[in-house]
């Protein structure tokens, strides 16, 4: 979530609406002016709340980076304190604007002890938006993506978080339905609903749906699609296709084999999936993390993957080259 850039866009859009439609060149100049001094354009409590949320998220990210080398007990204590500070920052945002949906989404994700509790909170938030003017506006989107409306993005982020949490709590049909709705609202899929969707379809053993999803996004492979396809083919006992998909996954992402056989802890997304470089170890780690409910529900999958020709050796080489535990 690029809060600073989104704040600039919010302020420019609101100022443009206030003073009247500007030409494209004049609007570009307005954006530059807002980026140079956003404080000069802060006139709405909703934007002040969004700014405070961005500050809270930035402080949380910095604190999380400082926790990297703590032992387990120290990490848990530091993480609890960090999330308390984040929640306090979100509540300050809500004091400025009680309708700050991003702040509510972050609180739902950060303050609940498990995914089931988080989903209850996210469902309540989603149900509360049904009569929302923004949601009605999203429903009328035709050719354009809802993401083009900066003020609609909090709803998209909420829906994406809800879909991922549905997946995490083994509600695969619901996750698939949420992803369908999200892609209908934002065909460009900036939030990566297709990643969540692919994993859900794999668990549902829906080969036709998976193929349709793959075609919808021009069969552009990623760690999620390759790993989900591997799981799907394994579950369908199509072992040749499963091996090919596993090789595709391992060759696509640096350290992909290691990420699958030695999964790392990935903290709660607050509120959306972290950015990653395509083909990176970070991409593989995120995909493995999100596939974990399906992997754990697929007996012998990890043993089978480790037994494939060269897969474990590839993981071991990556560990050795990067001074990682094996």
C-alpha contacts under 8 A as a table, 3 or more apart, distances in Angstrom:
res1	aa1	res2	aa2	distance
1	X	271	X	7.52
1	X	272	X	6.54
1	X	274	X	7.81
2	X	5	X	5.64
2	X	6	X	6.11
3	X	6	X	5.05
3	X	7	X	5.92
3	X	50	X	7.86
3	X	51	X	7.51
3	X	54	X	5.24
4	X	7	X	5.11
4	X	8	X	6.37
4	X	51	X	7.72
4	X	54	X	7.02
5	X	8	X	5.17
5	X	9	X	6.37
6	X	9	X	5.00
6	X	10	X	6.11
6	X	150	X	7.19
7	X	10	X	5.01
7	X	11	X	6.12
7	X	47	X	7.12
7	X	50	X	7.09
7	X	51	X	6.73
8	X	11	X	5.23
8	X	12	X	6.08
8	X	31	X	6.91
8	X	34	X	5.99
8	X	35	X	5.81
8	X	38	X	6.72
9	X	12	X	5.15
9	X	13	X	6.02
9	X	31	X	7.18
9	X	150	X	7.05
10	X	13	X	5.22
10	X	14	X	6.10
10	X	47	X	7.30
10	X	150	X	6.34
10	X	151	X	7.14
11	X	14	X	5.17
11	X	15	X	6.04
11	X	34	X	7.05
11	X	38	X	7.53
11	X	41	X	6.33
11	X	42	X	6.94
11	X	47	X	7.27
12	X	15	X	5.17
12	X	16	X	5.99
12	X	27	X	7.81
12	X	30	X	6.46
12	X	31	X	5.70
12	X	34	X	6.50
13	X	16	X	5.11
13	X	17	X	6.24
14	X	17	X	5.17
14	X	18	X	6.25
15	X	18	X	4.95
15	X	19	X	6.26
15	X	41	X	7.48
16	X	19	X	5.47
16	X	20	X	5.74
16	X	21	X	5.93
16	X	22	X	6.62
16	X	27	X	7.47
17	X	20	X	5.34
17	X	21	X	6.43
22	X	25	X	7.91
22	X	26	X	5.71
22	X	27	X	5.61
23	X	26	X	5.12
23	X	27	X	6.01
24	X	27	X	5.09
24	X	28	X	6.18
25	X	28	X	5.13
25	X	29	X	6.37
26	X	29	X	5.06
26	X	30	X	6.22
27	X	30	X	4.84
27	X	31	X	6.24
28	X	31	X	5.11
28	X	32	X	6.40
29	X	32	X	5.10
29	X	33	X	6.28
30	X	33	X	5.04
30	X	34	X	6.17
31	X	34	X	5.07
31	X	35	X	6.07
32	X	35	X	5.10
32	X	36	X	6.17
33	X	36	X	5.14
33	X	37	X	6.36
33	X	38	X	7.81
34	X	37	X	5.27
34	X	38	X	4.77
34	X	40	X	7.59
34	X	41	X	6.69
35	X	38	X	5.73
37	X	40	X	5.77
37	X	41	X	7.56
38	X	41	X	5.42
38	X	42	X	6.55
39	X	42	X	5.24
42	X	47	X	6.65
42	X	48	X	6.61
43	X	47	X	7.58
43	X	48	X	7.81
44	X	47	X	5.42
44	X	48	X	6.42
45	X	48	X	4.89
45	X	49	X	6.04
45	X	96	X	5.75
45	X	97	X	5.77
46	X	49	X	5.09
46	X	50	X	6.26
46	X	96	X	7.09
46	X	97	X	5.32
46	X	99	X	7.60
46	X	100	X	6.74
47	X	50	X	4.91
47	X	51	X	6.12
48	X	51	X	5.04
48	X	52	X	6.25
48	X	93	X	7.56
48	X	96	X	6.87
48	X	97	X	7.98
49	X	52	X	5.08
49	X	53	X	6.18
49	X	92	X	7.72
49	X	93	X	4.28
49	X	94	X	6.55
49	X	95	X	7.90
49	X	96	X	5.38
49	X	97	X	5.74
49	X	100	X	6.68
50	X	53	X	5.01
50	X	54	X	6.23
50	X	93	X	6.82
50	X	100	X	7.01
50	X	102	X	7.95
51	X	54	X	5.07
51	X	55	X	6.34
52	X	55	X	5.06
52	X	56	X	6.28
52	X	89	X	7.01
52	X	90	X	7.51
52	X	92	X	7.33
52	X	93	X	5.46
53	X	56	X	5.07
53	X	57	X	6.20
53	X	89	X	6.57
53	X	90	X	5.70
53	X	93	X	5.82
53	X	102	X	7.83
53	X	103	X	6.34
54	X	57	X	5.11
54	X	58	X	6.09
55	X	58	X	5.12
55	X	59	X	6.18
55	X	89	X	7.98
56	X	59	X	5.20
56	X	60	X	6.16
56	X	85	X	7.90
56	X	86	X	5.64
56	X	89	X	5.23
56	X	90	X	6.87
57	X	60	X	4.98
57	X	61	X	6.21
57	X	86	X	6.86
57	X	270	X	7.79
58	X	61	X	5.14
58	X	62	X	6.31
59	X	62	X	5.16
59	X	63	X	6.18
59	X	86	X	7.89
60	X	63	X	5.15
60	X	64	X	6.07
60	X	82	X	6.42
60	X	83	X	7.51
60	X	85	X	7.88
60	X	86	X	6.24
61	X	64	X	5.09
61	X	65	X	6.33
62	X	65	X	5.23
62	X	66	X	6.56
63	X	66	X	5.12
63	X	67	X	6.64
63	X	82	X	6.87
64	X	67	X	5.22
64	X	68	X	7.02
64	X	79	X	7.42
64	X	82	X	7.66
65	X	68	X	5.72
66	X	69	X	7.58
67	X	70	X	5.55
67	X	75	X	6.19
67	X	78	X	7.15
67	X	79	X	7.82
70	X	74	X	5.81
70	X	75	X	5.34
71	X	74	X	5.43
71	X	75	X	5.87
72	X	75	X	5.05
72	X	76	X	6.21
73	X	76	X	5.29
73	X	77	X	6.40
74	X	77	X	5.23
74	X	78	X	6.07
75	X	78	X	5.06
75	X	79	X	5.88
76	X	79	X	5.08
76	X	80	X	6.16
77	X	80	X	5.23
77	X	81	X	6.40
78	X	81	X	5.19
78	X	82	X	6.08
79	X	82	X	4.95
79	X	83	X	6.14
80	X	83	X	5.28
80	X	84	X	6.24
81	X	84	X	5.08
81	X	85	X	6.32
82	X	85	X	5.17
82	X	86	X	6.22
83	X	86	X	4.85
83	X	87	X	6.05
83	X	110	X	6.24
83	X	111	X	7.35
84	X	87	X	5.14
84	X	88	X	6.18
84	X	111	X	7.83
85	X	88	X	5.02
85	X	89	X	6.22
86	X	89	X	5.07
86	X	90	X	6.25
87	X	90	X	5.00
87	X	91	X	6.19
87	X	106	X	7.66
87	X	107	X	5.73
87	X	110	X	7.15
87	X	111	X	7.18
88	X	91	X	5.09
88	X	92	X	6.30
89	X	92	X	5.05
89	X	93	X	6.39
90	X	93	X	4.97
90	X	94	X	6.31
90	X	103	X	5.01
90	X	104	X	7.37
90	X	106	X	7.48
90	X	107	X	6.92
91	X	94	X	4.85
91	X	95	X	6.15
91	X	103	X	7.32
92	X	95	X	4.96
92	X	96	X	6.60
93	X	96	X	5.23
93	X	97	X	6.33
93	X	98	X	7.77
93	X	100	X	7.11
93	X	103	X	6.83
94	X	97	X	4.77
94	X	98	X	4.45
94	X	99	X	6.90
94	X	100	X	5.98
94	X	103	X	6.89
94	X	104	X	7.97
95	X	98	X	6.06
97	X	100	X	5.75
100	X	103	X	5.54
100	X	104	X	6.64
101	X	104	X	5.04
101	X	105	X	6.14
101	X	154	X	6.03
101	X	155	X	7.33
101	X	158	X	7.92
102	X	105	X	5.00
102	X	106	X	6.18
102	X	154	X	5.47
102	X	157	X	7.65
102	X	158	X	7.40
102	X	271	X	7.54
103	X	106	X	5.18
103	X	107	X	6.23
104	X	107	X	5.11
104	X	108	X	6.20
104	X	125	X	7.72
105	X	108	X	5.11
105	X	109	X	6.34
105	X	122	X	6.80
105	X	125	X	7.61
105	X	158	X	6.19
105	X	271	X	6.73
106	X	109	X	5.15
106	X	110	X	5.90
106	X	270	X	5.70
106	X	271	X	5.45
107	X	110	X	5.10
107	X	111	X	5.52
108	X	111	X	5.80
108	X	112	X	6.35
108	X	118	X	5.55
108	X	121	X	5.54
108	X	122	X	6.26
109	X	112	X	6.22
109	X	118	X	5.55
109	X	122	X	7.95
109	X	268	X	7.30
109	X	269	X	7.79
109	X	270	X	6.89
109	X	271	X	7.31
110	X	268	X	7.40
110	X	270	X	7.34
111	X	118	X	7.92
112	X	115	X	7.39
112	X	117	X	5.73
112	X	118	X	5.35
113	X	117	X	6.87
113	X	118	X	7.60
114	X	117	X	5.57
114	X	118	X	6.36
115	X	118	X	4.90
115	X	119	X	6.04
115	X	165	X	6.31
115	X	168	X	6.89
115	X	169	X	6.39
116	X	119	X	5.13
116	X	120	X	6.44
116	X	165	X	7.89
116	X	169	X	6.33
117	X	120	X	5.19
117	X	121	X	6.50
118	X	121	X	5.16
118	X	122	X	6.15
118	X	165	X	7.52
119	X	122	X	4.92
119	X	123	X	5.89
119	X	162	X	6.58
119	X	165	X	6.02
119	X	166	X	6.89
120	X	123	X	5.18
120	X	124	X	6.27
121	X	124	X	5.16
121	X	125	X	6.35
122	X	125	X	5.03
122	X	126	X	6.14
122	X	158	X	7.32
122	X	161	X	7.87
122	X	162	X	5.98
123	X	126	X	5.05
123	X	127	X	6.04
123	X	162	X	7.16
124	X	127	X	5.14
124	X	128	X	6.14
125	X	128	X	5.04
125	X	129	X	6.64
126	X	129	X	5.32
126	X	130	X	6.96
126	X	158	X	7.23
126	X	159	X	7.32
127	X	130	X	5.60
128	X	131	X	7.26
128	X	132	X	7.77
129	X	132	X	4.83
129	X	135	X	6.75
130	X	135	X	6.57
130	X	136	X	7.99
131	X	135	X	7.13
131	X	136	X	7.27
132	X	135	X	5.25
132	X	136	X	6.44
133	X	136	X	5.10
133	X	137	X	6.26
134	X	137	X	4.96
134	X	138	X	6.24
134	X	151	X	7.68
134	X	152	X	6.07
135	X	138	X	4.94
135	X	139	X	6.29
135	X	152	X	7.60
135	X	155	X	7.52
136	X	139	X	5.10
136	X	140	X	6.78
137	X	140	X	5.36
137	X	141	X	6.94
138	X	141	X	5.37
138	X	146	X	5.90
138	X	152	X	7.36
138	X	185	X	6.58
139	X	185	X	7.49
141	X	144	X	6.20
141	X	145	X	6.82
141	X	146	X	6.37
141	X	185	X	6.94
142	X	145	X	7.64
144	X	148	X	7.19
145	X	148	X	5.61
145	X	149	X	7.93
145	X	185	X	6.25
145	X	186	X	4.65
145	X	187	X	6.08
145	X	188	X	6.91
146	X	149	X	5.65
146	X	152	X	6.67
146	X	153	X	7.54
146	X	185	X	5.47
146	X	186	X	5.34
147	X	150	X	6.38
147	X	152	X	6.66
147	X	153	X	5.76
147	X	156	X	7.66
147	X	185	X	7.86
147	X	186	X	5.97
147	X	190	X	7.88
149	X	152	X	5.37
149	X	153	X	6.87
150	X	153	X	5.49
151	X	154	X	6.96
152	X	155	X	5.65
152	X	156	X	6.80
153	X	156	X	4.96
153	X	157	X	6.14
154	X	157	X	5.04
154	X	158	X	6.14
155	X	158	X	5.03
155	X	159	X	6.21
156	X	159	X	5.10
156	X	160	X	6.13
156	X	182	X	6.79
157	X	160	X	5.06
157	X	161	X	6.09
157	X	191	X	7.40
157	X	271	X	7.08
157	X	272	X	6.63
158	X	161	X	5.15
158	X	162	X	6.08
158	X	271	X	7.92
159	X	162	X	4.99
159	X	163	X	6.17
159	X	178	X	6.81
159	X	182	X	6.78
160	X	163	X	5.09
160	X	164	X	6.31
160	X	178	X	7.59
160	X	179	X	7.26
160	X	182	X	7.07
160	X	191	X	6.98
160	X	193	X	6.45
160	X	272	X	7.54
161	X	164	X	5.22
161	X	165	X	6.16
161	X	271	X	6.82
161	X	272	X	6.56
162	X	165	X	5.12
162	X	166	X	6.07
162	X	175	X	7.82
162	X	178	X	7.61
163	X	166	X	5.05
163	X	167	X	6.28
163	X	174	X	7.43
163	X	175	X	4.64
163	X	176	X	7.50
163	X	178	X	5.45
163	X	179	X	6.32
163	X	193	X	7.89
163	X	196	X	7.23
164	X	167	X	5.04
164	X	168	X	6.14
164	X	175	X	6.86
164	X	196	X	6.22
164	X	290	X	7.91
165	X	168	X	4.81
165	X	169	X	6.15
165	X	175	X	7.95
166	X	169	X	5.22
166	X	170	X	6.35
166	X	171	X	4.96
166	X	172	X	6.67
166	X	174	X	6.48
166	X	175	X	5.16
167	X	170	X	5.19
167	X	171	X	5.52
167	X	172	X	5.48
167	X	174	X	8.00
167	X	175	X	5.49
167	X	196	X	7.30
167	X	200	X	6.56
167	X	293	X	7.71
168	X	171	X	7.54
168	X	290	X	7.31
168	X	293	X	6.21
169	X	293	X	7.82
170	X	293	X	6.94
171	X	174	X	5.52
171	X	175	X	6.16
172	X	175	X	4.96
172	X	176	X	6.12
172	X	200	X	5.14
172	X	201	X	7.60
172	X	203	X	7.24
172	X	204	X	6.98
173	X	176	X	5.13
173	X	177	X	6.24
173	X	200	X	7.32
173	X	204	X	7.71
174	X	177	X	5.04
174	X	178	X	6.14
175	X	178	X	5.12
175	X	179	X	6.18
175	X	196	X	7.57
175	X	197	X	6.98
175	X	200	X	6.63
176	X	179	X	5.14
176	X	180	X	6.17
176	X	196	X	7.86
176	X	197	X	5.41
176	X	200	X	6.05
176	X	201	X	7.07
177	X	180	X	5.03
177	X	181	X	6.35
178	X	181	X	5.15
178	X	182	X	6.16
179	X	182	X	4.94
179	X	183	X	6.11
179	X	193	X	5.35
179	X	194	X	6.98
179	X	196	X	7.24
179	X	197	X	5.81
180	X	183	X	5.37
180	X	184	X	6.21
180	X	197	X	7.90
181	X	184	X	5.09
181	X	185	X	6.30
182	X	185	X	5.13
182	X	186	X	6.05
182	X	189	X	7.70
182	X	193	X	6.79
183	X	186	X	4.84
183	X	187	X	4.91
183	X	188	X	7.42
183	X	189	X	5.82
183	X	193	X	6.76
183	X	194	X	7.77
184	X	187	X	5.72
186	X	189	X	5.35
186	X	190	X	7.42
189	X	192	X	5.43
189	X	193	X	6.25
189	X	194	X	7.21
191	X	272	X	7.57
191	X	273	X	7.60
192	X	195	X	5.51
192	X	196	X	7.25
193	X	196	X	5.31
193	X	197	X	6.01
194	X	197	X	4.82
194	X	198	X	5.95
194	X	213	X	7.42
195	X	198	X	5.33
195	X	199	X	6.65
195	X	224	X	5.46
195	X	225	X	6.72
196	X	199	X	5.39
196	X	200	X	6.35
196	X	224	X	7.87
196	X	290	X	7.56
197	X	200	X	5.13
197	X	201	X	6.16
198	X	201	X	5.20
198	X	202	X	6.20
198	X	210	X	6.29
198	X	213	X	7.42
198	X	224	X	6.91
198	X	225	X	5.96
198	X	228	X	6.08
198	X	229	X	7.96
199	X	202	X	5.10
199	X	203	X	6.40
199	X	224	X	6.99
199	X	225	X	7.52
199	X	228	X	5.16
199	X	290	X	7.88
199	X	291	X	6.25
199	X	294	X	7.58
200	X	203	X	5.24
200	X	204	X	6.26
201	X	204	X	4.93
201	X	205	X	6.06
201	X	206	X	5.29
201	X	207	X	7.42
201	X	209	X	6.75
201	X	210	X	5.90
202	X	205	X	4.99
202	X	206	X	6.28
202	X	207	X	7.38
202	X	210	X	7.17
202	X	228	X	5.58
202	X	229	X	6.63
202	X	231	X	6.31
202	X	232	X	4.59
203	X	206	X	7.76
203	X	231	X	7.70
203	X	232	X	6.84
203	X	294	X	6.01
205	X	232	X	5.87
205	X	235	X	7.15
205	X	236	X	7.16
206	X	209	X	5.34
206	X	210	X	6.11
207	X	210	X	5.00
207	X	211	X	6.11
207	X	232	X	7.34
208	X	211	X	5.17
208	X	212	X	6.21
209	X	212	X	5.08
209	X	213	X	6.17
210	X	213	X	5.11
210	X	214	X	6.16
211	X	214	X	5.00
211	X	215	X	6.16
212	X	215	X	5.10
212	X	216	X	6.04
213	X	216	X	4.98
213	X	217	X	6.62
214	X	217	X	5.57
214	X	218	X	6.49
214	X	219	X	4.79
214	X	220	X	7.40
214	X	225	X	7.81
215	X	218	X	4.93
215	X	219	X	5.16
216	X	219	X	7.33
217	X	220	X	6.33
221	X	225	X	5.99
221	X	226	X	6.52
222	X	225	X	5.40
222	X	226	X	6.18
222	X	249	X	7.67
222	X	252	X	7.28
222	X	278	X	7.67
222	X	279	X	7.58
223	X	226	X	5.36
223	X	227	X	5.96
223	X	249	X	5.84
223	X	252	X	7.04
223	X	253	X	6.77
223	X	279	X	7.64
223	X	283	X	6.57
223	X	284	X	5.68
223	X	287	X	5.92
224	X	227	X	5.27
224	X	228	X	5.76
224	X	284	X	7.92
224	X	287	X	5.15
224	X	288	X	7.82
224	X	291	X	7.77
225	X	228	X	5.07
225	X	229	X	5.87
226	X	229	X	5.10
226	X	230	X	6.16
226	X	245	X	5.60
226	X	246	X	6.82
226	X	248	X	6.37
226	X	249	X	5.02
227	X	230	X	4.99
227	X	231	X	6.29
227	X	245	X	7.04
227	X	246	X	6.62
227	X	249	X	6.00
227	X	287	X	7.68
227	X	288	X	7.87
227	X	291	X	7.89
228	X	231	X	5.06
228	X	232	X	6.05
228	X	291	X	7.42
229	X	232	X	4.92
229	X	233	X	6.04
229	X	242	X	7.14
229	X	245	X	6.21
230	X	233	X	5.34
230	X	234	X	6.05
230	X	241	X	7.51
230	X	242	X	4.60
230	X	243	X	7.13
230	X	244	X	7.91
230	X	245	X	5.02
230	X	246	X	5.58
231	X	234	X	5.07
231	X	235	X	6.06
231	X	242	X	7.15
231	X	294	X	7.92
231	X	295	X	7.49
231	X	298	X	7.96
231	X	301	X	7.74
232	X	235	X	5.18
232	X	236	X	6.22
232	X	242	X	7.69
233	X	236	X	5.00
233	X	237	X	6.09
233	X	238	X	5.02
233	X	239	X	6.53
233	X	241	X	6.15
233	X	242	X	4.87
234	X	237	X	4.99
234	X	238	X	5.89
234	X	239	X	5.86
234	X	242	X	5.47
234	X	301	X	7.53
235	X	238	X	7.66
235	X	298	X	7.36
238	X	241	X	5.67
238	X	242	X	6.19
239	X	242	X	4.79
239	X	243	X	6.07
240	X	243	X	5.23
240	X	244	X	6.40
241	X	244	X	5.10
241	X	245	X	6.15
242	X	245	X	5.12
242	X	246	X	6.11
243	X	246	X	5.04
243	X	247	X	6.21
243	X	308	X	7.57
244	X	247	X	5.14
244	X	248	X	6.20
245	X	248	X	4.94
245	X	249	X	6.20
246	X	249	X	5.06
246	X	250	X	6.16
246	X	305	X	7.64
247	X	250	X	5.08
247	X	251	X	6.03
248	X	251	X	5.25
248	X	252	X	5.93
249	X	252	X	5.19
249	X	253	X	6.53
249	X	256	X	6.69
250	X	253	X	5.93
250	X	254	X	7.48
250	X	255	X	7.33
250	X	256	X	4.87
250	X	257	X	5.45
250	X	311	X	7.85
251	X	254	X	7.23
251	X	256	X	7.47
252	X	256	X	7.58
252	X	279	X	5.60
253	X	256	X	5.06
253	X	278	X	7.74
253	X	279	X	4.16
253	X	280	X	5.29
253	X	281	X	6.02
253	X	283	X	7.12
253	X	284	X	5.98
254	X	279	X	6.14
254	X	280	X	5.26
254	X	281	X	5.02
254	X	284	X	7.63
255	X	258	X	5.25
255	X	259	X	6.13
255	X	280	X	7.71
255	X	281	X	5.32
255	X	284	X	7.31
255	X	314	X	7.99
255	X	315	X	6.63
255	X	318	X	5.88
256	X	259	X	5.05
256	X	260	X	6.36
256	X	281	X	6.42
256	X	284	X	5.32
256	X	285	X	7.57
256	X	315	X	7.59
257	X	260	X	5.35
257	X	261	X	6.28
257	X	311	X	6.23
257	X	312	X	6.99
257	X	314	X	6.44
257	X	315	X	4.87
258	X	261	X	5.23
258	X	262	X	5.56
258	X	263	X	7.45
258	X	312	X	7.76
258	X	314	X	7.46
258	X	315	X	4.12
258	X	316	X	7.07
258	X	318	X	6.76
258	X	319	X	7.08
259	X	262	X	5.38
259	X	263	X	4.99
259	X	264	X	7.06
259	X	281	X	7.40
259	X	284	X	6.16
259	X	285	X	5.39
259	X	288	X	6.73
259	X	315	X	7.88
260	X	263	X	5.53
260	X	284	X	7.86
260	X	285	X	7.62
260	X	288	X	5.93
260	X	302	X	7.93
261	X	302	X	6.98
261	X	306	X	7.18
261	X	312	X	7.84
261	X	315	X	7.47
262	X	326	X	7.59
263	X	285	X	6.86
263	X	288	X	6.85
263	X	289	X	7.19
264	X	285	X	6.87
264	X	289	X	7.79
265	X	289	X	7.78
266	X	285	X	7.89
266	X	286	X	7.28
266	X	289	X	6.70
269	X	272	X	5.18
269	X	273	X	5.54
269	X	274	X	6.99
270	X	273	X	7.59
276	X	280	X	7.06
276	X	282	X	5.99
276	X	283	X	5.76
277	X	280	X	5.46
277	X	282	X	7.38
277	X	283	X	6.83
278	X	283	X	6.60
279	X	283	X	6.41
279	X	284	X	7.59
280	X	283	X	5.21
280	X	284	X	6.63
281	X	284	X	5.06
281	X	285	X	6.10
282	X	285	X	5.05
282	X	286	X	6.18
283	X	286	X	5.28
283	X	287	X	6.20
284	X	287	X	5.12
284	X	288	X	6.11
285	X	288	X	5.21
285	X	289	X	6.12
286	X	289	X	5.04
286	X	290	X	6.25
287	X	290	X	5.22
287	X	291	X	6.05
288	X	291	X	5.03
288	X	292	X	6.01
289	X	292	X	5.27
290	X	293	X	7.28
291	X	294	X	5.52
291	X	295	X	6.10
292	X	295	X	4.92
292	X	296	X	5.93
293	X	296	X	5.33
293	X	297	X	6.22
294	X	297	X	4.93
294	X	298	X	6.22
295	X	298	X	5.19
295	X	299	X	7.81
295	X	301	X	6.82
295	X	302	X	7.55
296	X	299	X	7.00
298	X	301	X	5.81
299	X	302	X	7.95
300	X	303	X	5.18
300	X	304	X	6.00
301	X	304	X	5.11
301	X	305	X	6.13
302	X	305	X	5.00
302	X	306	X	6.09
303	X	306	X	5.20
303	X	307	X	6.28
304	X	307	X	5.13
304	X	308	X	6.57
305	X	308	X	5.42
305	X	311	X	7.11
306	X	311	X	5.93
306	X	312	X	5.24
307	X	311	X	7.12
307	X	312	X	7.11
308	X	311	X	5.58
308	X	312	X	7.57
309	X	312	X	7.88
310	X	313	X	5.12
310	X	314	X	5.97
311	X	314	X	5.14
311	X	315	X	6.42
312	X	315	X	5.03
312	X	316	X	6.16
313	X	316	X	4.98
313	X	317	X	6.15
314	X	317	X	5.21
314	X	318	X	6.34
315	X	318	X	5.20
315	X	319	X	6.30
316	X	319	X	5.06
316	X	320	X	6.18
316	X	326	X	6.83
317	X	320	X	5.08
317	X	321	X	6.01
318	X	321	X	5.14
318	X	322	X	6.08
318	X	324	X	7.95
319	X	322	X	5.30
319	X	323	X	5.76
319	X	324	X	4.57
319	X	325	X	6.37
319	X	326	X	6.41
320	X	323	X	5.21
320	X	324	X	6.34
321	X	324	X	7.89
